[in-house]
Amino acid sequence: MSLKITDWAAGDRPREKLLERGAAALSDAELLAILISSGTREKSAVDLGRELLNTVDNNLNSLGKLSVADIKKLHGIGDARAVTIIAALELGRRRKLTEVPDVPQIKSSRDVADIFQPLLADLAHEEFWILYLNRSNRVIHRMKLSQGGVSGTVTDVRLVMKKAIEYLASGIIVCHNHPSGNLNPSESDSKITQKIKEAGSLMDIQLLDHLIISDKDYYSFADNGLL
């Protein structure tokens, strides 16, 4: 039988450990334990945290894709704790959104992936984003155009161009994620790329690239000679 957290030495309890040593000193399971909070259960919150991580092979990106229902399948985690975990993971994702690396100039597809991978890699749904650039390929604005389901999202080319004109952009880069992890462009991916390219050509706004993001890698239309 596992000891309850209240039976541990004070310095080993996750909350006290965080207060004394900082959040970086805690393991993933210990951080989850703080969110789960074991109360008077016989099984400790750290054990539950470890079990939850085991269900996703200790991959925090995969954990971020779980729903409340998925988390509740683990015995000992109810609605309140599952919601707390989901909320904490979403806050972490939103923090990444505000901490996009400062890339003053886009020089390669890797620069674009470095911007979007932290934002899109662990999502369970598709999102479509746009980067607007000036003539020096410096980012002047980024925008989430749409959000969809697991297998697709709606892209309005008119809105893409409208914003490009508003920001006096000379170039655009589009990006979306594939929650399935399959990086191969779909037929609809290729069609929307061509539509944006053609619309941009009419306005002297160049489509520089289209990236597809997964949790481990990315696919660049430009790098593969499709633009």
N, C-alpha and C positions, 0 to 999 in steps of 0.2 A: 504493500500500500504506500502510495506517495505521500510525503508530508505536505500539509497545507502550507501556503506561503507564510502564514502567521507563525508557523513552527520553526521557520528558518532563522538563522542568525541575522540580525538587523542589516548587516552589510551585504548580505546575499539576496535580500528581497529586492525585486526589480524596481519598485518605486524609490526605496531608500538608496539603492545603487545609482539610479539616475540622478537623484539629488546630490549625491556625494561625488560622483565621477563623470556625470554628463551622459547624454543619450547615446553617444558613440561607444560607450563602454558596454552597452547591452547587446545581447544576441538578438536575432530576429524573433526567436521564440519568447525571449524576455519582454521585448517591446509589445508583442501580441498579448502577453500575459497581463500587462498593465491595462490594455483595452478590454480584455475578457474579464478580469477581476474575479477570482475564484470564490470569494465569500466563505461559506462553511462547507463547500463540497469536499469530498474525500480526495478527488483527483485535483491536483494543483493546476492553476491557470497556465503555468509553464508547460506542463504535460499536454494540456489542450492545445496550446500554441504549437508545440512540436507536432502533434497529430495533424493539426490543420495544415502546417507547412509540408508534412509528408504527403498529403493528398495532392499537392502540386509539385512534388519532387523538389521542395525547398526553393522554388522559383517565385520570387516576389512579383514578377510581371504576370505570371499565371494566376497568382493570388488576386491580383488586381482585376482580373476578368471574371471572378466568381460573383454570383448573385447572392442575395440574402438567402434564398432557398438552398443554394449550394452549400453555404457555410453552415446552415442549420442542420444539414445531414449529419454533421459531427455531433455525437452525443455530448450533451452538457452545454451546448451553445444555443440559446434561444433568440427570440426576435431582437431584444434590446442589445445583446452583445454582438449579434450579427450586423445590426444596423450601425453600431459603433465602429466596427471594423471597416465596413464599407465606407462610412463617412471619413474615417481617418485616411484610407487609401485615396479617396477622391480629393481630400485636402492636399495630399502629397502630390497628386497629379496636377492640381491647380497651381501649386507652388512652382512646379517645373514650368508651367505655362508662363509665369511671371519671371522666370530665371532663364529664359532663352539666351544662349550664348550670344555675345555681341560679335556679330560677323559683319564688319563694315563693308566688306566687298565679297560677293560670291565669285569664287574662282573655279569651283568644281562641284560635282554632284555631292561629294562628301561634305562640303560646307552646308548644303541644303539638308542632307540627312542628319547632320549634327543639330540642326535647328528643330527638325520635326520628329526625330525618333523618340526623344524623351516625352513628347506630347502624345504620340499616337501609338506607340509600340504595344502598350498593354490594354488598349481599348477593346471592348467586346462588340463594338459597332463601328461602322465606317464614318469617317469625317473627311471633308474635302476642303483643303486650305489653298490660299493664294499668297505668293510673295510678289510685291510690286517693286520694280527696280528702276533706277535712273540710268543714264547712258554709261555710267561708270560701273554698272552692275552692283551698286550699293542699294541695300534694302531701304525703301522709304515707307513701306507699310506692309503688314501681314494681316490676313483676314480669314476667319473660318467662314466658308461660303455655305456649307450645308452639313447636316448630320443625318445619317440614315440608320438602316438596320444592319444585320450581320452581313448581308450579301450585297448591299449597294446603297447609294445615296443619289439624290437628284442634283444635277449641276445646271445652273442657268447661265448660259454663255453671255446673255445680255447683261446680267449683273456683273459678271467678270469684267466686261469691257467698260461698263458704266463707271466702275470704281477705278479702272485704269486711267480713264480720261480725267476723273476728278483729281487723281494724284499725279497727273501729268507723267505717267510711267512710260518708259521707253521699252521696258521688257517685263515679262511675267514668268513666274515659275509656279506650276501647280503641283499639288501633292495630296495623296490620299493613302489610307491604310487598308490592308487586307487582314481582317481579324483571323482568317483561316490560316495565315502564314504562307499561303501560296503566292509567290511573287510574280507569276506569269500574268501579263496583261490580259484582261478579258476583251471580248469584242466591243463591249460598251466602253471600256477604257480607251481603246484605240480610236473609237468613233468620236468621243468627246475631245480627245487630244487633237484630232484633225479639225474639228469644228472650231475649237479655240484658236488653233494655228491660223485657220483661214480668216476668222473674224479679226484677229490681230493684224494680219497682213493688210487688210483693207484700211486700217488706221495707223499703219506704220508702228505697230507695237508687236515686238517679237516674242513668240513663245520660246523660251530658252530651254525648258526641260519640263518633264512630268515625272515625278518620283512616286513609286509605290513602296510603302513602308510595311515591314513586318516586325515582330518583336526581336528578330536577330539580324536582319539584313535589309537591303533595299534594292529596288530595280530602277534604273534610270533610262528613260526613252532616248535621251540624247547620247548616253554612253553606248547604247546598243544600235545607234544609227537610224533611229525611227523618227527623227525630226529633220 
